[in-house]
């Protein structure tokens, strides 16, 4: 919302007229009318008195309250950005996503959801800028000034989210993204400061353990609320475990002997397969499963074993086909019932998980595998799939 719209909104909330607001500020009603219509702006000296007159903070007056941003728009923008990131080759996709999000941030300056995804996109892109990283491909090598500007913009937007958004989840995402960004820019002390702000599982006194019981005593929830909260808890725990499996697989693919990579990933698959025995957990495993399989295939290719890589690819495709059919069946059900049974995150995943969508992801994956492999080995792999 614009400043003028915010002034009008908060004036209406107080139930006062333009004339009454003008009287409090010792101004004419025409001045207030111009502010609200966008034809004029308050002088900087009038901002604090105006906020006090409207009984709001100056942050809220400028639309810097988390309740003011359009979450549906942010969700749509983030999905489009992810699609750009995962289209074509990795470096170009990462840059395209950042440029798209930069444009959207300018269009909706106080949308915390979009700002957070911009910070995450810069953190993702940093792996391609860090010359000591295995993914380095010379991105922005000749435009270091532009890269520093992007980093500074990401820092500023992250701080805006952390300081002014009331949503801890967004703040945590920014801290997490900055932790990765500073790893790649070698500003390790800065990175550790953000890591220290993140929650840790080393203490098992988690809010999730208690939430089901408090859901149970709420009049509108009862036992149904207890079951929903337990489901959400399992899904969140599973996402955290799966992320660790993927990150370990990625690092080991680049640094460890093949037998160690296989042992770790096959164990990881067994964990995820166990989770997916429960239909409500499938959506929270599919992306992690695909990524983990990708790193096993890459390990086979990097160790000159195209046949084993092809076998793993075919096994992955069978797993994906099974899930595509599952999602197709779920999409035929009433959407509100799906959300109630599976939860919002799982419902969103299954809504987007179409054959067309996953085929695009698989093409992107093949491009990554090709860039990590010897050309002859990859050609042999392609023949077998």
N, C-alpha and C positions, 0 to 999 in steps of 0.2 A: 504494500500500500504506500501511496505517496504521503508526504508530510501534510499536505492539505487534507487528504482523506482521513488521516489520523487525527488532526485537529477537530474535524467535523464529528468523527466517531466519538472521541472522548468528551466533546461538548454535549453531544446527544446523551451519552451515558450519564452525565451529570444533570441532564434535564434543563439546561440553560440555553438562552437564545444568543444569537450573535451579538446583539446589543448588550446583553448582560455580561458576556465575556469581554467585550470591548470596554465596558465600564470598569471592570476589575483591573484592566491593564491600562486604563486612561488613554484609550485609543478610540477611533471612530469605528462604527460597525462596518463601514466600507472596507477598512483595512482587513478585518477578520474575514469578510466575504471574499476578498481577493486571495487571501491565504488558502481558504478552503476550495476555491475554484482553480487554484494553480496559477492565477494571473499575477500573483506576487508572493514574496517570501518574507517571513519575519526577520527583522534585523537580529544579528547575533546577540545583541544585548537584551533582546526580548525573549530568548529561548528559555532561560531559567524561570523568569516570572510566568511565562506561558505554561510551562510544565507544572508549576506550582498551582496555577489557577485551575488547571484541568485535573489536578490531583494524580499525576502520573510522573514517572521518571523521565529524564531527557532521553534515555535509551528507548523507552517505549514510545515516546513522541516521534522519534525517527524510525519507528518500526523495527527496533532491535530487540523485540521480545519473541521468544520461540513460538508463541502462540500465533504470531502474525504471518508466518510463512506458509506457502501453499504446498502441503505435503504431497498431494496427488501430482502436481506439476513436477516436483522434485523427483518423485518416483519414476515418472515418465522420462525425464531428462537423464536420470542415472541409467535407465535401461538402454536408451539410445546411445549414451556414451560407451557403455559396455559393448554394445554391438559394433560400434566403430573401432574400439580397441581390439576386438577379436576378429576383425575382418582384414583380409589380406595378410601382409607380413607383420611381424611383431613390432618392429621399430616404427614403421609408418602408422600402424594402428594406435600405438601409444601416443604418438604426437597428435594424431587426428582427434583422439579423445580429449586431450588437454586443450587443444584449440577450440573444440566444440564447447567444452565446459567453461572456458574463459569467456566465450561469447554469451553463454547463458547466465554466468555470474554478473556480467555487465547489464544484462536485460533485467535481472531480478536481484538487485544488490544485497538484499537482506534475507535471501533464502538460504537458511542454514544447511538444509539437505544438499543443495547444489554446491555450496561452498565446501562442505565436507568431502563430497566426491571429487572436487577439484584437487584438494589436498592429497587424497588417495591416489589420484591419477598422476600427480607430480612424483609421488613416492614410487609408484610403479615405473614411471619413465626413467627414474634416476639410475636404474640398473643398466640402462643402455647408454648412459652418459659417463658412468664411472669406468674409467679406463682399466681399472684393476679387476673388474667383474667379468665373469665368464660370458655374460651376455653382451658385453661391450661391442658396439658396431660403429663407433665414431659419431654417434648422434650429437649434434650441436658442437662438434669439435671446433668448427670455425666461427662459432657464435657463443662463446662463453659468457659474454655480457648478457645475451638474451637468456641464457640458462640461469645466471645469477638473479636476473629480474624475476624469472618464474619461481625460483626458490623463495625469494623474498615475498612475492605475492602469496605463495602457499603458506609461508609462516604467518603473514598478517591475517589471512583468512582463517587459519587454524586458531589463532589467538582470539579472533572475533567470536568464533563458535564456542571456544572453551570459556571465554569470559561472559558472554551474553546469552548463550543458549541455555535453556533450563533442562535440556535433554542430555543426561549423562552419557547415553549411548553414542551420541554424536561427538561429544568431547573425547570419549575413549577412542573412537575411530581416528580422531585427529592426533591424539597422543601417539597412537600406534603407528599411523602413517609417518609422523615426524621421526619416530624412532628408526624406521627404515630409511627415511630420507637422509638423516644425519649419519647413518651407517655408510651410505654410499658417498656422501660428501666428506667423510672422515672427520666429522665434528662429533666425536664420540661422547664428550662430556655433555653436550647439549642433548644427544640421544638418550643418555642415561637418565637425565632429568625427566624426560617424558616417559620412559619406561617405569620410573618410580611412581608415576601418577596412575599407572594402569592397575586394575585389580589382579590378584594372584590367587592361584588355586592351592598354594602351599599351605594356606590355612583353610581347613574344610568347614569353617563356620560361615557358610554361605547363606545369603538371603533366600536362595531357592529352596533350601531345606525347610525353612519356616513358612514360606508363602502359601503352600497348599492348605495349611491349618487355618491361616487367616482368611483364605478364600472360602473355606468351609463355613466359617461363622457369619459370613456376609449373607444378608437376607436374600439377595437376588441370585446367589450362586449355590450355596449349599454343597452337596456332594458332587454335583456337576462341575462346580468351580474347582473343587479339589482335584478331580480327574483331569480337567483342562490344564491346571497348573502343573501337575505331575508330568503330563505329556510335554508341555512347553519346557519343563526342566530337562527331561531326557533329551529333547531335541537340541537344546543349548549345550548340554554336556557333550553330546555326540559331535556337534560342530567343532567344539574345541579339540576333542580327541582326533577327529579326522584331519583338522588343520595341521596338527603336529605330525601326523603320519605323512601328509603330503610334503611338508617342509623337510622332514628327515629324508624322504625319498629323493627329493630334488637335490639336496646337498650330497647325499651318498652317490647319486648317479654321476656326479662330476668328480668325486674324490676317492671312492672306495672300490675295492675289487668286486667283480660281478657277483661272486657267491654271497658277499655281505649284502649287496643291494637286493638280490633275490630273496634272501632270508628275511630281511626287514620288510620288504614289500609284500611278500606272500603272507607273512604274519598280519600285516596291516589289512590285507584283503579279508582274512579270516575274521578280523574284528568287525569290519564294515558289513560283511555278509551276515554276521550274527545280528547286528543292529537292524539290517533290512528284513529280517524275518518278521518284524513288526511293520505292517504297511504304513503306519503313521511316521515311521522314521526314514522311509525310502528317499523322500525328497531331500532330506538333509544329508544324504550320503552320495547321491549320484555324481555331482560335480567333483567331489573329492576323489571318488572312485576313478573317474575318468582321468583326472590329473595324475593320480598315483600310477595308473596303468601306463600313462604317457611316459613317465620317467623310467618304468621298467623296460618299455619298448626301446627308449633311447639308450638305456644301458646295454641292451642286446646289440643294437646297431653300432654303438661305439666300441663294442668288443667283437665286431665282425661276425655276428650271429644273426643274419637276416631271417633265417628260417624260424628261429625261436621268436624273433620280433613279430613276424607275420602271424604266428600262432597266437601270440598274446593279443594282437590287433583283432583277430577274428573272435577271440574269446570276449574281448571288450564290446565288439559290435553286437554279439548275441545278448550281452547284458543290457546294452542300450535298447535293442529292439524290444526286449521284455518290458523295460520301463516305459518306452513310447506307447506300447499297447495299454499299459497300466494307466498312464496319464490320459489317454484317449477315452478310456472307460470312465475315469473320474470326471472328465470335462462334460460328460453327458448327464451328470447329476446336478442337482440344484446347487448353485454356487454358495449360498448362505449355509447350506447343510455341510458342504465340503469344508468351509472355513471352521464351522463349529466342531467337526470331527477331527480335522487334520491340523488346524491352526492356520493363521494368516500366512506365515512364511512358506509353509509347505504348499498351501493352496496357490500362492503366487507362482511358485516353482512349477507346479503341475500345469498351471494355466499357460505358461510360456513354453513348456517342453513339448514342442511339436517336431515332426519329422524334418520339416524345413529348417527349424531353428538348430537342431542338433547336427544336421548335415553341414551347416555353416561352421559350427564349432569343430567338427571333425576335419574339415578342409583346413581350417586354421591350425589344428594340431599337426596335420601332415606337413604343413609349411615349417612349423617349428622343428619337427623331427628331421626334416631334410637339411635345415640349416645347422643342425648339431652333428650330422653324420658325414662319413665319407661318401662321395657321389656314387661310386660303384656299388657300395654296400646298400645304399638307399635304393638304387635302381633295381637291384635284385629283390629287395624287400617289396617294392611296388609291384613287381611281376607276380609275387606270391599272394598278394592281397587282392 
